[in-house]
């Protein structure tokens, strides 16, 4: 207990926080996503484009990338891609293998959905693969339901599509746990 008090007094935050994209976190975004993709699949051209230039592929079109920091270390990341005025996609969600099971996926999902509402999205989509069963369970826990897969040709590995309809009247511009 005494050590905890000492750390807090030195300004070290002992709770995980979700932060928005910063250039110094780009390498962690790429590393964490490459890790899970290359473990289960093959890195595809669309992956390389997004991971190599998140500013141009995600942020400039109106999306966002979130990171979970725990004791200053990136433990997870997730992107929200804007696909028009009222549709966005949650993509490139990754949590470090040693950090799984700590609720970081929930924090990323909450931040992503809050952002989707902030930009007035009415529908959020996720394209994934059923081999990633813990991820599919996370999405369903947050209200996503499976819909027919309509391939846009970006990812050969995609075999499931989930969607969540957001209430057009709900507005929540705060990002849970975001450091100000």
N, C-alpha and C positions, 0 to 999 in steps of 0.2 A: 504494500500500500504506500509506504513512504517513497519508493522509487517512482510510482505513478504520480504522486504529488510533485516530486522534483521535476519530472519530465514536463508536466503541464505548466509549471512555473517557468520553464525555459522556452515555452512557446511551441512545443511539439504536440500536434493534435493526435490524440490516441484513437479517434474515431475515423472510420473510412469516410472520405468525402468524394463527391462526384464533381468533376470540373469539365469545362468545355475545352475544345481543341486549343492547343498551343503548339507552336512549331517545335518546341523542344520535346514534345511527346510523340511526334510523328514516328520515330523509330520504334517506339513501344507498340504503336498501332500496327505497324507492319510486322514486327516480330511475333506478337501474340497471335495475329491472324494467320501468318505463314505456318506457325506451329500446328494449329488444329487442322488447317486445310491440308498440309502435307502429311499429317498423321493419317487422315481418313481418305483423302482424295488426291488429285493432282492440281497444282496451281494453274489456273486458266488465264487467258489473256485479259478478261474482265477483272480478275483479281489483281493482276499486275498493274493495270491502269489505276484502279482505285487506291491500292496500297502505296503505289509509287507517287501519287499526286493527289492526296485527299483535298488539298485546297481547291484545285481546279475541278475535281470530280464530285466532291461532296459539298464543300462550303460555299463556293462561288454560286452554284445553282440554288442556294437557299437551305442547304442541309446543315448538319452538325455532327461532330464526333465527341463522344463522352468518354471519360476515363474515371475509373475508381482508383483513388490513391489511398493507401493505407500506410501510415507512418512515412509518407513521402514517396512510397514506391508504387508504381503502376501495377495494379493487380488484375485489371480488366478494362475492356474497351468495347464500344459499340457505336455504329454510325446510323444516322437517320438521313436517308436520301429523299430529296423532294422530287416527286414525279408529276407535278402540276399544281394547280391552285389548291386542290383539296385532297390530294393523295400523297402519302409518303411511305417509305419502306424502311423497316429496321433491318440492318445488314451488318455483317462483319462484327458480330458479337463474339467476344473471346474473353475467357478468364484463365489466368495462369493455372496450370495443372495443380500446383501446390496450394492454390488459394480457393479451389472449388469447394462448394458446400458451406461457404461462409455468408451467403446472401448477396454477394456482389452482383450476380445476374439480376436479382430483384431490383437492386439499386439502379443498375443500368436501364432496366426496363421502365422503371418509374420515371427516370430522367428523360428517356426517349419519348414516352407517352406524354409527359408534361410539355416537351418541346413540340410534339405533333399538335397538341391543342394550342400552344402558343402561336404556331404559324397557321392556325385555322384549318388543319386537316380534318376531314370527315371520315377518312378511311386510312387505316394503316395495314400494310401488307408485309408478309415475311415469306420468302422463298427459301426452302431448306431441304434437308434430306433426312429420311426417317431413321437412318443409322445413328443420328445425333439425338437419341431418345431423351436424354436429360434436357436438352434445349427445347425439344418439342413440348415436353411437360411444363417447362417454364413458360412458354408462350401460351399454352392452354390455361395455365394458372392465372394468367393476366387477361383472360377473356378472349383470346384468339380462337377462332374456329376454322377447321379445315374446309377449303373450298376447292373446286376443280382447278387443277394445275393448268395454267395457260403459259406455255413457255415463250419467253421473249428471246430465246437463243443465247442469253448471256452465259449460262452455266449448264454444262452437261450433267453435273451431279444433282441438279434440282429434281426432286421427285414428290415434293409436297408444297402446297401453298396454304397459308393461313391468313386470315383477315380479321380485323377488329373495326367495327363501326363506332366512331366517336360521336357523342352527342354534340350537335352544333351549338348548344347553349352553354356547355361547360367551358369555363375559362380558368386555366390554372397556369400562370406564367412562371411560377416558381419551380426551380429544379431542386428536388429533394437533396439535401446535404451539400449543395454547392457552396463552395467557399466564396465569399464576397470580396 
